[in-house]
Amino acid sequence: MTDQDARIIAAVEGATDRIVTTLADLIRFPSIVMTDPTQAGPGERQCQEYLKERLERIGFTTDLWDPDGPALLAAYRGRPGAHPGRTFEGRPNLAGTLRGQGGGRSLLLTGHVDVVPPGPPEHWHTDPFEPAVGNGAVQGRGAVDMKGGLACMLMAIEVLRELDIPLRGDVVWGTVVDEEIGGMGALALADRGIRADAGILAEPTGNAIAPICHGILWARVILDGIGGHAELKPNSWDATGPVDAIGLCRQMLDGFDILNRRWLFDPRKAHPLMELPCQIIPTQIKAGEHPASMAGRAEIVIDVQYLPSEKDEFGLGGHVKREVEAHIAAVCQADPYLRQHPARVEWILDADCAEVPADHAFVAAMQDATLRAGLPPRLIGMGAHTDMGLPNGLGRTPTVNFGPGDMALAHQPNERVPVDDLVACTRAIALTIAQWCA
């Protein structure tokens, strides 16, 4: 360990209370992503303004702007991150640059400020937007996903500035909105020309380095039965009905189970860093019109994972869409009624993915920095989707996921991140910046 490393580590340890306070400050902004993407969350702008002020205090030049959703859609329709119906009034992105002395490599620190709604208040032990600190952890909505990571990145830069650590390369900041409903904020950041020689996206990874994430597809599978009295004997199985759409739903769910079992042994669906092969996950079911009537219609919403190696010519999941559609058609062919009245598939979302090679120079630099920070230099796959595809693609910035906390706690009530994780992450990011940008 060098003298500089020791100074950085000691300074981060001494800033533990400030790291916790910074995260608590961020949690207090209820930066909830709204189901209606034309509506601003109640704390999205205020959270970005707080970060803007903190960055400017340590020498960043900043850019806070409301992206133009329709213009982005027109420019990138059919490409990663381009989703219809987005407007960004009151939902700003924030970019910033801390200029280095020149002649060094630049580093992008990026993440999202939006959080999912907290859900029923009775599921929480505390107010989700009033951070609770105790038992060695910070609790509140966004503590894990991903304001803990934002606090670590911000504090890592502040510590380096206070120590007057010389940096030749620029440190670039980019915090976005819209991640939790598709990632158009990240598209706006890349379109703005925000890029660097490498990047860290501080999503929760348990302080492991995740150079790959899944892409995801959301689809609505619609099954039309024929409504009728639930307590009477049906006339027939066919169009004279009634035909129970909930029964059809069971058949379709069985069909997804069959495809999932097949994918468990399909090498195209697996990656050595991923814990599990890609799967189809039913996440929502809607069916029925009346307690005494057979359901005339059922809808199943599915979440389908795909790997960077499966991307189509547009960098999206077109190949996997067609694979899923073909399987749904085959399930329908096996049933006489569905053969005549096949399921309809409506694709809702295609969120892209990316991979930085494990032997990339920045991955090696991060592994070295995490080791010096007292962490195992582990590489893992990010089972969930993150925004890393857009900086890697349009932004031309090789970006990895690295952040504090257990991703399994994301979106849960009583979301919490250990203070030790926050401090260790801040150490590792500070050492990475000092090494990479030198």
C-alpha distance (Angstrom), angle and dihedral (degrees) to the residues before:
residue distance angle dihedral
M1 . . .
T2 3.81 . .
D3 3.80 124.6 .
Q4 3.82 88.2 -109.6
D5 3.82 91.3 53.8
A6 3.79 90.5 50.3
R7 3.81 91.5 50.5
I8 3.80 92.0 49.6
I9 3.80 93.8 47.4
A10 3.80 92.5 47.5
A11 3.81 91.6 48.3
V12 3.81 92.6 50.2
E13 3.79 91.5 49.2
G14 3.79 89.1 50.2
A15 3.82 89.8 51.6
T16 3.82 94.9 56.8
D17 3.80 94.1 114.9
R18 3.81 91.1 48.2
I19 3.81 91.4 51.1
V20 3.81 89.9 52.7
T21 3.81 92.0 45.5
T22 3.80 91.4 49.8
L23 3.80 91.3 52.9
A24 3.80 90.7 46.3
D25 3.81 89.9 52.1
L26 3.81 90.7 52.4
I27 3.82 93.9 47.5
R28 3.81 90.5 55.2
F29 3.81 89.8 66.7
P30 3.85 105.4 83.7
S31 3.81 92.2 -144.8
I32 3.80 92.7 171.2
V33 3.79 118.3 172.2
M34 3.79 108.4 -128.6
T35 3.81 124.6 -132.6
D36 3.80 86.9 -131.0
P37 3.83 102.2 65.5
T38 3.80 91.4 -155.0
Q39 3.80 90.7 66.0
A40 3.81 124.8 81.3
G41 3.78 119.2 -129.4
P42 3.79 113.0 -115.4
G43 3.81 95.2 -108.3
E44 3.81 107.3 24.2
R45 3.82 96.9 103.6
Q46 3.81 93.8 40.6
C47 3.81 91.6 51.9
Q48 3.80 91.7 51.6
E49 3.82 91.5 46.3
Y50 3.82 89.4 53.2
L51 3.82 90.9 52.4
K52 3.81 90.9 45.3
E53 3.80 91.4 55.7
R54 3.81 92.4 47.6
L55 3.81 92.0 49.5
E56 3.80 94.3 47.6
R57 3.80 89.7 50.5
I58 3.82 90.0 63.6
G59 3.79 96.9 43.8
F60 3.81 107.4 -84.8
T61 3.76 121.7 142.3
T62 3.81 105.5 -138.9
D63 3.78 141.2 -156.8
L64 3.82 119.1 -160.1
W65 3.81 114.2 -178.2
D66 3.80 142.9 155.7
P67 3.82 106.3 -122.5
D68 3.81 119.5 -128.5
G69 3.81 103.2 -118.5
P70 3.83 98.5 -171.9
A71 3.81 92.2 47.6
L72 3.80 91.7 49.5
L73 3.81 90.5 49.3
A74 3.79 91.2 50.4
A75 3.81 91.3 50.1
Y76 3.82 98.3 43.3
R77 3.82 106.8 24.5
G78 3.80 109.9 155.3
R79 3.80 91.7 18.6
P80 3.81 131.7 103.6
G81 3.79 114.6 -67.7
A82 3.82 96.6 11.3
H83 3.81 108.7 124.9
P84 3.81 128.8 166.0
G85 3.77 123.5 -119.6
R86 3.80 97.9 33.9
T87 3.78 122.2 139.4
F88 3.77 122.5 168.0
E89 3.79 106.9 -159.1
G90 3.80 104.4 144.2
R91 3.82 90.6 6.2
P92 3.81 104.2 94.4
N93 3.76 132.1 -180.0
L94 3.79 119.4 -138.4
A95 3.81 126.3 -146.0
G96 3.76 129.0 173.6
T97 3.79 142.4 170.0
L98 3.79 131.3 -148.9
R99 3.79 104.1 -162.6
G100 3.78 118.0 -133.2
Q101 3.77 126.1 -147.9
G102 3.80 90.8 -96.5
G103 3.78 136.1 -99.6
G104 3.82 96.9 61.8
R105 3.78 137.1 103.9
S106 3.80 119.5 -91.2
L107 3.81 126.5 -130.3
L108 3.81 129.6 -154.7
L109 3.81 118.2 -146.7
T110 3.78 108.6 -165.0
G111 3.79 144.6 165.0
H112 3.79 144.6 131.5
V113 3.79 130.2 -86.9
D114 3.82 97.1 -161.1
V115 3.80 119.1 101.1
V116 3.80 132.4 -168.8
P117 3.81 119.2 -104.8
P118 3.82 113.5 -83.1
G119 3.80 95.3 -124.4
P120 3.82 125.3 -145.1
P121 3.82 109.8 3.9
E122 3.80 91.5 -139.7
H123 3.82 88.6 65.7
W124 3.81 89.7 65.1
H125 3.79 125.3 77.8
T126 3.83 89.3 -153.8
D127 3.80 138.8 18.6
P128 3.85 102.7 -69.7
F129 3.81 91.4 -138.0
E130 3.79 96.8 43.8
P131 3.81 102.6 76.2
A132 3.79 116.9 -131.2
V133 3.81 118.9 -152.9
G134 3.78 117.2 -163.9
N135 3.79 145.1 107.3
G136 3.79 89.0 38.6
A137 3.80 95.4 -60.2
V138 3.80 144.0 89.6
Q139 3.80 115.2 -128.0
G140 3.80 129.2 -162.5
R141 3.78 142.2 95.0
G142 3.80 107.8 -57.7
A143 3.80 95.7 17.3
V144 3.81 89.1 122.6
D145 3.81 102.6 18.2
M146 2.95 93.0 71.1
K147 3.78 127.2 -59.8
G148 3.80 90.2 90.3
G149 3.80 88.2 64.5
L150 3.81 92.1 45.9
A151 3.82 90.5 52.9
C152 3.82 90.8 50.7
M153 3.81 93.6 50.3
L154 3.79 92.9 47.3
M155 3.79 94.0 47.2
A156 3.82 92.3 46.0
I157 3.81 89.7 58.9
E158 3.80 93.1 44.0
V159 3.81 91.8 52.1
L160 3.81 92.2 50.2
R161 3.80 90.8 49.5
E162 3.80 92.2 49.2
L163 3.81 90.1 50.6
D164 3.82 90.0 46.9
I165 3.82 90.9 -129.4
P166 3.84 106.4 -179.2
L167 3.82 115.2 -118.7
R168 3.79 122.9 -172.1
G169 3.81 95.7 -174.8
D170 3.80 127.3 62.4
V171 3.79 122.9 -101.6
V172 3.81 108.8 -140.4
W173 3.80 123.6 -161.4
G174 3.80 127.0 -157.1
T175 3.81 125.8 171.7
V176 3.78 117.9 173.8
V177 3.79 143.4 -174.2
D178 3.82 130.0 -138.8
E179 3.82 96.4 49.3
E180 3.79 93.7 123.8
I181 3.83 92.2 57.5
G182 3.78 102.1 39.2
G183 3.80 115.9 -51.2
M184 3.80 106.6 -94.8
G185 3.79 88.2 140.1
A186 3.80 89.2 62.9
L187 3.81 89.0 48.7
A188 3.81 88.9 53.9
L189 3.81 90.6 50.3
A190 3.79 93.0 52.1
D191 3.82 91.3 43.6
R192 3.82 87.8 54.3
G193 3.80 87.9 62.2
I194 3.80 95.9 -109.2
R195 3.79 105.9 156.3
A196 3.80 142.9 131.0
D197 3.79 142.4 -176.3
A198 3.82 90.0 -88.3
G199 3.78 138.7 -6.8
I200 3.80 145.7 -149.0
L201 3.80 120.1 -149.1
A202 3.81 103.6 -165.0
E203 3.80 98.9 -146.1
P204 3.82 113.3 147.3
T205 3.80 111.4 -82.8
G206 3.79 100.8 149.7
N207 3.82 85.6 -101.6
A208 3.79 92.4 -62.1
I209 3.81 121.5 128.0
A210 3.81 113.2 -108.5
P211 3.82 110.7 -170.0
I212 3.84 92.8 173.9
C213 3.79 137.5 47.5
H214 3.78 135.3 -177.9
G215 3.76 124.6 -103.2
I216 3.78 114.8 -132.8
L217 3.77 135.5 -147.8
W218 3.79 123.1 -163.9
A219 3.78 118.8 -159.6
R220 3.78 138.2 173.1
V221 3.82 112.9 -139.2
I222 3.81 109.9 -159.8
L223 3.80 121.1 -158.9
D224 3.80 117.9 -170.8
G225 3.79 116.4 -156.6
I226 3.80 126.7 164.5
G227 3.77 118.2 -97.4
G228 3.77 120.8 -129.5
H229 3.78 144.4 142.7
A230 3.79 108.5 -50.4
E231 3.81 95.0 -150.2
L232 3.82 99.2 52.9
K233 3.78 130.8 80.1
P234 3.84 111.2 -96.7
N235 3.79 116.5 -116.0
S236 3.80 93.5 -135.2
W237 3.79 144.8 -25.5
D238 3.81 92.3 -108.4
A239 3.79 137.7 66.4
T240 3.84 92.7 -54.0
G241 3.82 83.0 71.6
P242 2.83 157.2 123.4
V243 3.82 95.7 -149.8
D244 3.79 117.6 -175.9
A245 3.81 110.4 -128.1
I246 3.82 89.9 -162.3
G247 3.80 88.6 60.8
L248 3.82 88.8 50.7
C249 3.77 87.3 49.5
R250 3.81 90.5 57.6
Q251 3.79 90.4 52.6
M252 3.80 91.6 51.3
L253 3.81 91.9 48.1
D254 3.81 89.0 51.3
G255 3.79 87.1 51.6
F256 3.80 91.0 54.9
D257 3.81 89.3 50.7
I258 3.80 89.4 54.2
L259 3.81 92.4 51.6
N260 3.81 91.5 45.9
R261 3.81 90.5 54.2
R262 3.78 89.5 50.7
W263 3.82 91.7 49.2
L264 3.81 90.6 52.6
F265 3.82 87.3 72.1
D266 3.81 99.6 33.0
P267 3.84 110.1 106.6
R268 3.83 90.1 -153.2
K269 3.81 88.8 64.8
A270 3.81 97.2 50.8
H271 3.80 135.1 75.1
P272 3.82 126.2 -172.5
L273 3.82 91.9 -123.2
M274 3.82 95.1 48.0
E275 3.81 119.8 89.6
L276 3.80 93.4 -146.1
P277 3.80 136.9 20.2
C278 3.80 117.8 -105.9
Q279 3.79 114.1 -73.0
I280 3.81 142.3 -173.2
I281 3.80 109.0 -119.8
P282 3.84 119.8 -167.2
T283 3.80 104.4 -143.2
Q284 3.82 104.9 169.5
I285 3.80 136.0 27.3
K286 3.80 125.3 -172.2
A287 3.80 121.7 -179.6
G288 3.77 143.8 143.3
E289 3.78 139.0 43.9
H290 3.82 105.5 -147.4
P291 3.83 137.9 12.1
A292 3.82 91.7 -117.3
S293 3.80 97.5 41.8
M294 3.77 132.0 82.2
A295 3.77 109.6 -115.7
G296 3.77 111.6 -95.7
R297 3.78 93.7 -165.8
A298 3.79 138.1 20.2
E299 3.78 130.4 -170.6
I300 3.79 125.8 -162.4
V301 3.81 119.9 -167.7
I302 3.80 112.9 -154.2
D303 3.80 133.9 -167.0
V304 3.82 111.0 -148.4
Q305 3.81 121.9 -168.0
Y306 3.79 125.8 -148.4
L307 3.81 136.7 177.9
P308 3.81 130.7 -124.9
S309 3.81 88.5 -110.1
E310 3.83 88.8 62.2
K311 3.82 97.3 54.1
D312 3.80 118.0 126.8
E313 3.79 127.8 -131.7
F314 3.82 90.3 -77.4
G315 3.80 93.7 52.7
L316 3.81 91.8 -105.8
G317 3.80 140.1 102.4
G318 3.81 100.7 -86.9
H319 3.82 94.0 128.2
V320 3.80 91.5 52.3
K321 3.81 92.0 46.2
R322 3.80 89.6 57.6
E323 3.81 91.1 46.1
V324 3.81 91.4 53.5
E325 3.80 92.8 44.6
A326 3.82 90.6 52.0
H327 3.81 91.3 51.3
I328 3.81 92.7 48.8
A329 3.81 88.9 50.4
A330 3.82 89.7 51.5
V331 3.81 91.2 51.1
C332 3.80 88.8 52.5
Q333 3.82 91.8 49.8
A334 3.81 89.7 58.8
D335 3.83 92.3 61.7
P336 3.84 122.1 63.7
Y337 3.80 93.8 -142.8
L338 3.82 96.1 43.6
R339 3.80 89.0 46.3
Q340 3.80 87.2 64.5
H341 3.83 95.7 34.1
P342 3.82 105.5 31.9
A343 3.77 124.3 -168.0
R344 3.78 117.4 -94.8
V345 3.81 121.1 -134.0
E346 3.80 121.9 -150.7
W347 3.80 114.9 -174.3
I348 3.80 111.6 -142.1
L349 3.80 105.6 176.8
D350 3.80 141.4 5.7
A351 3.81 112.1 -168.6
D352 3.79 113.0 -175.9
C353 3.79 131.5 -132.6
A354 3.78 139.1 -149.6
E355 3.78 144.5 -164.4
V356 3.80 131.5 -150.8
P357 3.83 109.6 -156.7
A358 3.79 113.1 -105.5
D359 3.81 90.0 -125.5
H360 3.82 94.2 53.7
A361 3.81 114.2 129.7
F362 3.80 92.6 -119.8
V363 3.81 92.9 51.3
A364 3.80 88.2 52.7
A365 3.82 90.7 48.0
M366 3.80 91.3 51.0
Q367 3.79 92.2 47.9
D368 3.80 89.3 52.2
A369 3.82 92.0 48.5
T370 3.82 94.1 47.2
L371 3.79 89.9 50.3
R372 3.80 91.0 51.7
A373 3.81 88.0 47.4
G374 3.80 89.5 59.5
L375 3.81 96.7 -102.9
P376 3.80 130.0 119.7
P377 3.82 108.3 -103.9
R378 3.81 92.6 -126.1
L379 3.80 124.8 169.5
I380 3.81 116.6 -151.0
G381 3.78 138.4 167.1
M382 3.81 119.3 -112.0
G383 3.79 104.8 -126.1
A384 3.80 92.3 -166.7
H385 3.78 125.4 62.7
T386 3.80 119.2 -97.7
D387 3.81 135.0 179.1
M388 3.83 92.5 -102.5
G389 3.81 93.6 107.9
L390 3.80 95.1 70.7
P391 3.82 99.9 51.1
N392 3.81 88.2 43.5
G393 3.81 93.0 48.4
L394 3.80 117.3 29.1
G395 3.81 91.3 13.3
R396 3.83 93.4 52.1
T397 3.82 89.3 -143.2
P398 3.83 117.1 131.0
T399 3.81 98.8 -132.8
V400 3.80 130.6 -177.2
N401 3.80 131.8 -167.8
F402 3.80 115.6 -113.8
G403 3.78 126.2 154.7
P404 3.80 148.2 125.7
G405 3.79 127.6 -84.6
D406 3.78 139.9 36.5
M407 3.82 112.5 -66.2
A408 3.81 88.8 -150.1
L409 3.82 87.9 71.7
A410 3.81 93.1 55.6
H411 3.82 113.9 116.8
Q412 3.82 90.8 9.3
P413 3.79 125.3 122.2
N414 3.81 112.8 -100.9
E415 3.80 90.6 26.2
R416 3.81 108.3 -172.7
V417 3.80 141.6 172.4
P418 3.83 126.4 -154.7
V419 3.79 115.5 -113.1
D420 3.81 88.9 -135.0
D421 3.82 88.6 58.7
L422 3.79 90.8 51.8
V423 3.80 93.4 50.7
A424 3.80 93.9 45.1
C425 3.80 91.5 48.8
T426 3.80 91.6 49.6
R427 3.82 89.8 50.8
A428 3.79 92.2 51.4
I429 3.82 95.2 46.1
A430 3.80 92.5 46.8
L431 3.82 91.5 50.6
T432 3.81 90.4 46.5
I433 3.81 92.3 52.5
A434 3.81 92.1 46.5
Q435 3.81 91.7 50.9
W436 3.81 101.4 37.9
C437 3.80 97.9 42.7
A438 3.80 94.2 43.3
